[in-house]
Amino acid sequence: MARRKASLLSRNLSNSAADVCRYSLSLASFSRGFASGSDENDVVVIGGGPGGYVAAIKAAQLGLKTTCIEKRGTLGGTCLNVGCIPSKVRLSISPVRFRVPDMRACVGIDCYGSDEFAFALLHSSHMYHEATHSFASHGVKFSSVEVDLPAMMAQKDKAVGNLTKGIEGLFKKNKVTYVKGYGKFVSPTEVSVDTIEGGNTVVKGKNIIVATGSDVKSLPGIVIDEKKVVSSTGALALSEIPKKLVVIGAGYIGLEMGSVWARLGSQVTVVEFAPDIVPTMDGEIRKQFQRTLEKQKMKFMLKTKVVSLDTSGDGVKLILEPAAGGNQTILEADVVLVSAGRIPFTAGLGLDKIGVETDKAGRILVNERFVTNVPGVHAIGDVIPGPMLAHKAEEDGVACVEFIAGKEGHVDYDKVPGVVYTHPEVASVGKTEEQVKALGVDYRVGKFPFLANSRAKAIDDAEGLVKILAEKETDKILGVHIMAPNAGELIHEAVLALSYDASSEDIARTCHAHPTMSEALKEAAMATYDKPIHI
């Protein structure tokens, strides 16, 4: 009954047409697509990142002759090569808390690729932190624990290499032609590719998909040398642990990278122009998240502007001033990470030559079928408006290709989860409490802390909570926000619930295994429409 009532209000609770258009244009890859010689392809994908390679594979699975062009020479884009995967190799180690016969070997632990690359380092750094701060209380003691940074980096590189080779294997399996080189438009149906071997070829396609992803956003007057002033790419390749690290920008990437090096022993200070960290996050969750990071000894300087950097000495001197203006101060660091966001990567594609329209931010404008103003030219992922997320780009790629194949593609942009891969993680889907208030909708809130969850208490990792927002009259779930060690895994039950317009009672009356962290979601749902049991 709640679900039937909720469906009547769904249009009132959805974003405006402009918002839907903005979110429908989003996310993530990073390469270029190609085919061979004079043979015409059904689909040519320029870019082999999460959006591009997924689009290419899906196109081939639908029976379309497909070529993918990638300039790196390795597939997976920023995410797999220098982003999500490698960073997370270092951060998270609690899942193996009791599987460490030799901690020095374990700190360089195995994980996966670019979101994967980032994830690899997040995982490894968390393992080290657990070994030095938590193992003894569980009766696991070591005479000494040390970081072997080269081993950690080697593990990260191995993980990335295995994953990129895995994508090449999928290309072969699905008969996707793979061209390594930099592609640019010659016409709406032709792409000229300067191959990494030094040659050139022209790839023809009835449909061309731009999936070239995004690049690091620079700041005026700040030069990134990837040594003392680094991007997220450089932060994943430092040769030693900096004593003092300053992160410019308190978004997802900055906090994840700062968390990695803080756990490995760096003194981390985050400088942010805005008054809050991660401004898109639910306000209540954000405040608790910041307190947690501060307990991990990360420092925050909010409402602060970076005026300039001086790299002439051994380290870096940052000239700072209040965002509203005022007296300048100096902050010193060994390394500065610039993490002020990302911008669409479309340089050298020749979009202007064929007349493809872009907005002021350089994003390619597309319709609901991912088609640009030039017939036959499509775009997905980070090069179009919307959140820059790898999984969002993948959904774009599948839907775009389905439209090309004459099928119906579908991506619900209001139900794309976001995750901050720190420890604990923060994951969310749907609307924040601030957004619900702005809509003028009557709502209820249910919360449940992990301190009251038996699994979290048993493993001594109980910081965080689940927060659910539901429409008051119908009980339809409007948003779910989780801060927990494995929030990125727990959030998908909520994504499924929102996708089917479920009520909080639907989740509350679903049996959850005991003892599990997911019981906290059930209890929060109970707190939303009635009362929880365990608090």
C-alpha positions in Angstrom: 0.0 0.0 0.0 2.8 2.4 0.9 4.5 1.6 -2.4 1.3 2.3 -4.4 0.8 5.6 -2.6 4.4 6.5 -3.1 4.2 6.1 -6.8 1.6 8.9 -7.0 4.1 11.3 -5.5 7.1 10.2 -7.4 6.9 13.0 -10.0 6.6 15.6 -7.2 9.7 14.2 -5.5 11.8 13.9 -8.7 14.2 16.6 -9.9 13.1 19.2 -12.4 13.6 18.4 -16.1 16.7 20.6 -16.0 18.2 18.6 -13.1 17.4 15.3 -14.8 19.2 16.5 -17.9 22.2 17.6 -15.8 22.5 14.3 -14.0 21.9 12.3 -17.1 25.1 13.6 -18.6 27.7 12.3 -16.4 30.7 10.3 -15.7 33.7 8.5 -16.1 36.3 7.0 -18.6 39.4 8.2 -20.3 40.6 6.9 -23.7 39.9 6.8 -27.4 38.3 4.3 -29.7 39.4 2.9 -33.1 38.8 0.4 -35.9 40.8 -0.8 -38.8 41.5 0.9 -42.1 38.6 1.3 -44.5 36.4 -1.2 -42.7 33.3 0.6 -41.3 32.3 -0.2 -37.7 28.9 -0.1 -36.3 30.4 1.5 -33.1 33.7 3.3 -32.5 34.5 4.2 -28.9 37.0 6.9 -28.2 38.3 6.1 -24.7 38.9 2.8 -22.8 38.0 3.8 -19.3 35.0 2.4 -17.3 32.4 4.0 -19.6 34.3 3.3 -22.8 35.4 -0.3 -22.4 32.0 -1.3 -21.0 30.2 0.4 -23.9 32.5 -1.4 -26.3 32.0 -4.8 -24.8 28.2 -4.3 -24.6 28.1 -3.2 -28.2 29.9 -6.3 -29.3 27.6 -8.5 -27.2 24.7 -6.9 -29.1 26.2 -8.0 -32.4 27.6 -4.6 -33.4 31.1 -4.5 -35.0 33.0 -2.4 -32.5 36.4 -0.7 -32.1 37.8 1.0 -29.0 40.6 3.5 -29.2 42.7 4.2 -26.1 45.6 6.6 -25.9 47.3 5.1 -22.7 48.0 1.7 -24.2 46.3 0.2 -21.2 42.6 -0.1 -20.7 40.6 1.0 -17.6 41.1 4.7 -17.8 41.9 7.0 -14.9 39.9 4.8 -12.5 41.8 1.6 -13.1 45.2 3.0 -13.9 45.7 5.9 -11.6 42.5 6.5 -9.6 39.9 4.5 -7.7 41.6 1.0 -7.7 45.2 1.9 -6.9 44.4 4.3 -4.2 42.3 1.8 -2.4 45.0 -0.9 -2.3 46.5 1.2 0.5 43.5 2.1 2.5 41.6 -0.9 3.8 43.0 -3.8 5.8 40.5 -4.6 8.4 39.0 -7.5 6.4 42.2 -9.4 6.9 42.8 -8.3 10.5 43.5 -11.9 11.7 45.3 -13.2 8.6 48.8 -11.7 9.0 51.6 -14.2 9.6 54.1 -11.6 8.6 52.9 -8.0 8.8 55.8 -6.5 6.9 54.9 -8.7 3.9 51.2 -8.0 4.4 51.4 -4.2 4.3 52.2 -4.4 0.6 48.9 -6.4 0.4 47.1 -7.5 -2.7 44.2 -5.6 -4.1 43.0 -4.2 -7.5 43.3 -1.4 -10.2 42.6 2.8 -10.7 39.5 3.5 -8.6 41.1 0.1 -8.0 44.6 1.7 -7.9 43.3 4.1 -5.2 41.5 1.3 -3.4 44.7 -0.8 -3.3 46.6 1.9 -1.3 43.6 2.7 0.9 43.5 -1.0 1.9 47.2 -1.4 2.6 47.4 1.8 4.7 44.4 0.6 6.8 46.1 -2.7 7.4 49.2 -0.9 8.7 47.0 1.3 10.9 45.2 -1.7 12.3 48.4 -3.5 13.0 49.8 -0.5 15.0 46.7 0.5 16.8 44.2 -2.4 17.1 45.8 -5.8 16.8 47.2 -5.8 20.4 43.7 -5.4 21.9 42.7 -8.6 20.0 45.6 -10.5 21.4 47.7 -10.3 18.2 51.1 -8.8 19.0 54.2 -8.0 16.9 57.7 -7.1 18.1 57.8 -4.5 15.4 55.7 -3.3 12.4 57.1 -1.2 9.6 55.9 0.1 6.2 57.7 -1.3 3.1 56.5 1.4 0.7 58.2 -0.1 -2.4 56.4 -3.4 -1.7 53.2 -1.6 -1.2 53.6 0.2 -4.5 54.6 -3.0 -6.3 51.4 -4.6 -5.0 49.4 -1.7 -6.3 51.1 -1.9 -9.7 50.6 -5.6 -9.9 46.9 -5.2 -9.2 46.5 -2.6 -11.8 48.4 -4.6 -14.4 46.3 -7.7 -13.8 43.1 -5.8 -14.1 44.0 -4.0 -17.3 45.1 -7.2 -18.9 41.8 -8.7 -17.8 39.9 -6.1 -19.8 42.1 -6.8 -22.9 41.0 -10.5 -22.4 37.4 -9.4 -22.4 37.9 -7.5 -25.6 39.3 -10.6 -27.3 36.5 -12.8 -25.9 33.9 -10.4 -27.3 35.8 -9.6 -30.5 36.3 -5.9 -29.8 39.0 -4.4 -32.0 41.5 -2.5 -29.8 43.6 0.3 -31.1 46.2 2.0 -29.0 46.6 5.6 -29.9 45.2 9.2 -29.7 42.1 9.7 -31.7 40.6 12.8 -33.1 37.6 13.5 -35.4 38.2 13.9 -39.1 34.4 13.9 -39.8 31.4 12.7 -37.9 32.0 9.2 -39.1 35.9 9.1 -39.1 38.5 9.2 -36.4 42.2 9.7 -37.2 44.4 7.8 -34.7 48.0 8.5 -34.0 49.1 5.1 -32.7 51.5 4.7 -29.9 53.8 2.8 -32.3 54.2 6.1 -34.3 51.9 5.3 -37.2 48.5 6.7 -38.2 45.2 5.1 -39.2 41.7 6.2 -39.9 38.8 4.4 -38.2 35.4 4.7 -39.6 32.1 4.2 -37.7 28.4 4.7 -38.2 28.2 5.7 -34.5 31.1 7.2 -32.6 31.0 7.4 -28.8 33.2 9.9 -27.0 34.2 8.4 -23.6 37.4 10.3 -22.9 36.8 10.9 -19.2 38.2 13.7 -17.2 41.5 15.3 -16.1 42.7 17.0 -12.9 41.4 20.6 -12.4 44.2 23.0 -12.0 44.2 26.1 -9.8 45.4 29.5 -10.9 49.1 30.1 -10.2 49.7 26.5 -9.0 51.9 24.3 -11.1 51.6 20.5 -10.6 55.1 19.0 -11.0 54.1 15.5 -9.6 57.0 15.7 -7.2 56.4 18.3 -4.5 53.0 19.5 -5.9 51.1 16.5 -7.0 47.7 15.5 -8.4 46.0 12.3 -7.2 48.1 10.5 -9.8 51.3 11.7 -8.2 50.0 11.1 -4.7 49.7 7.4 -5.6 53.4 7.2 -6.7 55.3 9.0 -3.9 58.7 7.4 -3.3 58.6 8.1 0.5 56.1 9.0 3.2 55.9 12.8 3.5 56.2 14.1 7.1 53.8 16.9 6.3 51.1 16.6 3.6 48.7 19.5 2.7 45.6 18.6 0.7 44.0 21.4 -1.2 40.3 20.4 -1.5 38.1 18.5 0.9 36.1 16.4 -1.6 36.0 12.7 -2.1 39.5 12.3 -3.7 41.3 14.7 -1.3 39.9 13.0 1.8 40.7 9.5 0.4 44.3 10.4 -0.5 44.8 12.3 2.8 43.5 9.3 4.7 46.0 7.0 3.0 49.0 9.1 4.0 47.7 9.9 7.4 47.4 6.2 8.2 51.0 5.7 7.0 52.2 8.4 9.4 52.0 11.8 7.6 50.7 14.9 9.3 47.8 15.8 7.0 46.2 19.2 6.8 43.2 19.7 4.5 42.7 23.2 3.1 39.2 23.9 1.8 37.7 27.2 0.4 34.1 26.2 1.2 32.7 26.1 4.8 32.2 22.3 4.8 33.9 19.2 3.6 32.2 17.1 0.9 29.4 19.7 0.4 27.1 17.2 -1.4 27.0 15.0 1.6 24.1 14.9 4.1 24.8 17.6 6.7 24.5 15.4 9.8 26.6 12.6 8.3 29.2 15.1 7.1 29.7 16.6 10.6 30.1 13.2 12.2 32.5 12.2 9.4 34.7 15.2 9.9 34.9 14.5 13.6 35.9 10.9 12.9 38.7 12.1 10.5 39.9 14.6 13.1 40.1 11.8 15.7 42.4 10.1 13.1 44.6 13.3 13.4 43.6 14.9 10.1 43.4 18.7 10.4 41.0 20.9 8.6 41.3 24.5 7.6 37.9 25.4 6.1 36.9 28.8 4.6 40.5 29.2 3.6 41.9 30.3 0.3 45.3 29.2 -1.1 46.8 32.4 -2.5 50.1 30.9 -3.8 52.8 28.3 -3.4 56.5 28.7 -3.0 58.5 25.6 -4.1 61.9 27.2 -4.2 63.1 25.5 -1.0 63.3 21.9 0.1 59.6 21.8 0.8 56.5 23.9 -0.1 55.3 27.1 1.5 51.6 27.8 1.1 50.4 31.4 1.4 46.8 31.3 2.8 44.1 33.8 3.6 40.5 33.6 4.8 38.0 33.0 2.0 36.3 36.2 3.0 39.6 38.1 2.9 42.0 39.0 5.8 45.5 38.5 7.0 47.7 36.0 5.2 49.4 33.1 6.9 52.1 30.6 5.9 51.7 26.8 6.0 54.6 24.5 5.3 54.5 21.1 3.8 56.8 18.5 2.2 54.2 17.6 -0.4 51.0 19.4 -1.5 48.2 17.4 -3.1 46.0 19.5 -5.4 42.5 17.9 -5.3 40.2 20.7 -6.4 38.0 18.6 -8.7 38.2 17.3 -12.3 37.3 18.7 -15.7 36.1 17.0 -18.9 39.0 15.7 -21.1 38.2 16.7 -24.7 41.5 18.4 -25.7 42.6 17.5 -29.2 39.5 15.6 -30.1 38.5 17.9 -32.9 35.0 18.4 -31.6 34.9 22.0 -32.9 35.9 20.7 -36.3 32.7 18.7 -36.6 30.5 21.1 -34.8 29.8 19.3 -31.5 28.3 21.7 -28.9 29.8 22.0 -25.4 28.8 24.1 -22.4 30.9 26.8 -20.7 32.6 24.1 -18.6 33.7 22.2 -21.7 31.2 19.4 -21.2 29.6 17.8 -24.3 25.8 18.4 -24.5 23.7 15.3 -25.2 20.0 14.4 -25.2 18.4 11.6 -23.2 19.8 9.0 -25.7 23.4 10.3 -25.3 23.4 11.8 -28.8 25.1 15.2 -29.4 23.8 17.8 -31.8 25.8 16.0 -34.5 23.9 12.8 -35.7 25.9 9.7 -35.1 28.2 11.3 -32.5 27.4 10.2 -28.9 29.1 11.0 -25.5 29.0 9.4 -22.1 30.8 9.6 -18.7 32.8 12.5 -17.4 32.7 14.4 -20.6 29.0 15.1 -20.2 27.2 17.0 -17.3 26.6 15.1 -14.1 28.5 13.4 -11.3 31.9 12.1 -12.2 31.7 8.5 -11.1 33.1 5.3 -12.7 30.0 3.3 -12.1 27.8 6.1 -13.5 29.9 6.1 -16.6 29.4 2.3 -17.0 25.7 2.7 -16.8 25.9 5.5 -19.4 27.9 3.2 -21.7 25.4 0.3 -21.6 22.4 2.6 -22.1 24.0 4.5 -24.9 24.8 1.3 -26.8 21.4 -0.2 -26.2 19.9 2.9 -27.8 22.2 2.5 -30.8 21.2 -1.1 -31.1 17.5 -0.1 -31.4 16.7 -1.1 -27.8 15.6 1.0 -24.8 18.4 2.0 -22.5 17.8 3.2 -19.0 19.8 4.9 -16.3 18.1 6.4 -13.2 20.3 9.2 -12.3 18.6 9.9 -8.9 19.6 6.4 -7.8 23.4 6.4 -8.4 25.2 5.7 -5.1 28.2 7.7 -4.0 31.0 6.3 -1.7 33.9 8.0 0.1 36.5 5.2 0.5 38.1 6.3 3.8 37.8 4.3 7.0 35.0 4.3 8.0 33.5 4.7 4.5 30.5 7.0 3.8 28.0 5.9 1.2 24.7 7.5 0.2 21.9 7.2 -2.4 18.9 9.4 -3.0 18.3 12.8 -1.3 20.0 14.4 1.7 17.9 15.8 4.5 18.7 19.3 3.2 17.3 18.4 -0.2 14.2 16.9 1.2 13.6 20.1 3.3 14.0 22.2 0.2 11.3 20.2 -1.6 8.9 21.0 1.1 8.0 17.4 1.7 6.8 16.1 5.0 9.3 13.4 6.0 10.4 11.1 8.8 14.0 10.2 9.8 15.2 6.9 11.2 18.7 6.4 12.6 20.6 3.5 14.1 24.2 3.7 15.4 26.7 0.8 14.8 27.6 1.0 18.5 24.3 -0.9 18.9 25.1 -3.5 16.2 26.4 -6.8 17.5 28.7 -7.5 14.5 30.3 -4.1 14.7 30.9 -4.4 18.4 32.3 -7.9 18.1 34.9 -6.8 15.6 35.6 -3.6 17.5 34.8 -1.4 14.5 31.5 0.3 15.5 31.9 4.0 14.5 29.1 5.3 12.3 25.4 5.1 11.7 22.6 4.5 9.2 20.2 7.3 8.4 17.0 6.8 6.4 14.7 9.6 5.1 11.1 8.6 4.1 8.1 10.5 2.9 5.8 10.8 5.9 2.4 10.0 4.2 3.5 7.0 2.1 6.7 5.9 3.9 8.5 5.8 0.5 12.3 6.0 1.1 13.8 9.2 -0.2 17.4 8.8 0.8 19.8 6.5 2.7 23.1 7.6 4.2 25.6 5.2 5.8 28.9 5.8 7.7 30.5 2.4 8.5 33.6 0.3 7.7 31.9 -1.3 4.7 29.3 1.3 3.9 30.1 0.9 0.2 28.8 -2.6 0.3 25.8 -2.0 2.6 24.4 0.8 0.4 23.3 -1.4 -2.4 20.3 -2.8 -0.5 19.2 0.8 -0.2 19.8 1.4 -4.0 17.6 -1.6 -4.8 15.0 -0.3 -2.3 14.8 3.1 -3.9 14.8 1.6 -7.4 11.5 -0.2 -6.6 10.0 2.7 -4.6 10.2 0.6 -1.4 9.0 1.9 1.9 11.1 1.8 5.1 8.6 -0.8 6.4 9.6 -3.0 3.4 13.2 -3.1 4.6 12.2 -3.4 8.2 10.1 -6.5 7.5 12.8 -8.2 5.4 14.8 -10.8 7.4 18.4 -9.9 7.8 21.0 -12.5 8.8 22.5 -12.2 12.3 25.1 -11.1 13.2 25.7 -8.8 10.3 26.4 -5.1 9.8 23.4 -5.0 7.5 21.1 -5.4 10.5 21.8 -1.7 11.2 20.0 -0.8 8.0 17.0 -2.9 9.1 17.0 -1.2 12.5 17.2 2.2 11.0 14.2 1.3 8.8 12.3 0.2 11.9 13.2 3.5 13.5 11.8 5.3 10.5 8.3 4.0 10.5 8.1 2.6 14.1 10.7 1.8 16.7 14.0 -0.1 16.6 14.6 -3.2 18.8 18.2 -2.8 19.9 18.3 0.7 21.1 
